[in-house]
Amino acid sequence: MVNVFLEFLGDNPHTRLLEFLISGREFDYTLTDLAENSGISWSTLHRIFPVFEKREIVIKTREVGRAKLFKLNQNNIGVKKLVLLYDAILKSRLESIEEKQKEKIKVIVR
């Protein structure tokens, strides 16, 4: 399945990580979770993650043993706008799919 958010903004490590964080915005993750689930390498995550921290896109939520957990900073105004964009892109795609299904049903019923 094509990821419409990545299709819209471009598929690169930054947008992959951002997409994963936005889609799971209510949860916190270890760095390992972020690398594995966003589809980027460990070394790439360690290269780009400091930028996400510096821009306050992510915040540290807690520590479990030696592991630090992070989540999307939904209080950041830029993040709020990105979440709105993400939701609008998904909504638009779903509406498009729904319209296509309605057209198919009309053709079958005729």
C-alpha positions as CSV (number, residue, x, y, z in Angstrom):
1,M,0.0,0.0,0.0
2,V,1.2,3.4,-0.9
3,N,1.7,5.8,2.0
4,V,-0.1,8.9,1.0
5,F,1.8,11.2,3.4
6,L,5.2,10.1,2.1
7,E,3.8,10.3,-1.5
8,F,2.8,13.9,-0.8
9,L,5.9,15.1,1.0
10,G,8.5,12.8,-0.4
11,D,10.0,9.6,0.9
12,N,13.1,10.2,2.9
13,P,14.3,9.4,6.4
14,H,13.0,12.6,8.0
15,T,9.5,12.2,6.6
16,R,9.4,8.4,7.4
17,L,10.3,9.2,11.0
18,L,7.8,12.0,11.1
19,E,5.0,9.9,9.6
20,F,5.6,7.1,12.1
21,L,5.5,9.6,15.0
22,I,2.4,11.3,13.8
23,S,0.5,8.0,13.1
24,G,1.4,6.8,16.6
25,R,1.2,10.2,18.3
26,E,-0.4,9.0,21.5
27,F,2.5,6.5,22.3
28,D,6.1,6.8,23.3
29,Y,8.9,4.8,21.7
30,T,12.5,3.8,22.3
31,L,15.1,4.8,19.7
32,T,15.1,1.1,18.5
33,D,11.4,1.2,18.1
34,L,11.6,4.4,16.0
35,A,14.3,3.0,13.7
36,E,12.6,-0.3,13.2
37,N,9.1,0.9,12.7
38,S,9.9,3.9,10.6
39,G,12.1,1.9,8.2
40,I,15.3,3.8,8.7
41,S,18.6,2.5,9.8
42,W,20.0,2.9,13.3
43,S,22.9,5.1,12.0
44,T,20.5,7.4,10.1
45,L,18.2,7.7,13.1
46,H,21.2,8.8,15.2
47,R,22.1,11.3,12.6
48,I,18.7,12.9,12.2
49,F,17.2,12.5,15.7
50,P,19.1,15.3,17.3
51,V,17.4,17.7,14.9
52,F,14.0,16.4,16.0
53,E,15.0,17.0,19.6
54,K,16.5,20.5,18.9
55,R,13.3,21.6,17.1
56,E,11.2,20.1,19.9
57,I,9.4,17.8,17.5
58,V,9.9,15.0,20.0
59,I,10.1,15.1,23.8
60,K,11.5,12.6,26.2
61,T,8.7,11.1,28.2
62,R,10.4,8.6,30.5
63,E,13.2,6.2,31.1
64,V,12.8,2.4,31.5
65,G,16.1,1.0,32.7
66,R,18.7,2.4,30.3
67,A,16.1,3.0,27.5
68,K,14.8,6.5,26.9
69,L,11.4,6.9,25.5
70,F,10.2,9.7,23.2
71,K,6.9,10.8,21.7
72,L,5.7,13.4,19.3
73,N,5.5,16.9,21.0
74,Q,1.9,17.8,20.3
75,N,2.3,21.1,22.0
76,N,4.7,22.3,19.3
77,I,2.8,24.6,16.9
78,G,4.7,23.3,13.9
79,V,3.8,19.7,14.9
80,K,0.2,20.7,15.3
81,K,0.2,22.0,11.7
82,L,1.9,18.8,10.4
83,V,-0.7,16.7,12.2
84,L,-3.5,18.7,10.6
85,L,-1.8,18.2,7.2
86,Y,-1.4,14.5,7.8
87,D,-5.0,14.1,8.8
88,A,-6.2,16.2,5.8
89,I,-4.1,14.1,3.3
90,L,-5.5,10.9,4.7
91,K,-9.1,12.2,4.7
92,S,-8.7,13.4,1.1
93,R,-7.4,10.0,0.0
94,L,-10.2,8.2,1.8
95,E,-12.9,10.4,0.3
96,S,-11.3,9.7,-3.2
97,I,-11.5,6.0,-2.6
98,E,-15.1,6.3,-1.3
99,E,-16.1,8.2,-4.5
100,K,-14.5,5.6,-6.7
101,Q,-16.4,2.8,-4.8
102,K,-19.7,4.7,-5.3
103,E,-19.0,5.0,-9.0
104,K,-18.4,1.3,-9.2
105,I,-21.6,0.6,-7.4
106,K,-23.5,2.9,-9.8
107,V,-22.1,1.0,-12.8
108,I,-23.0,-2.4,-11.3
109,V,-26.6,-1.3,-10.4
110,R,-27.3,0.1,-13.9
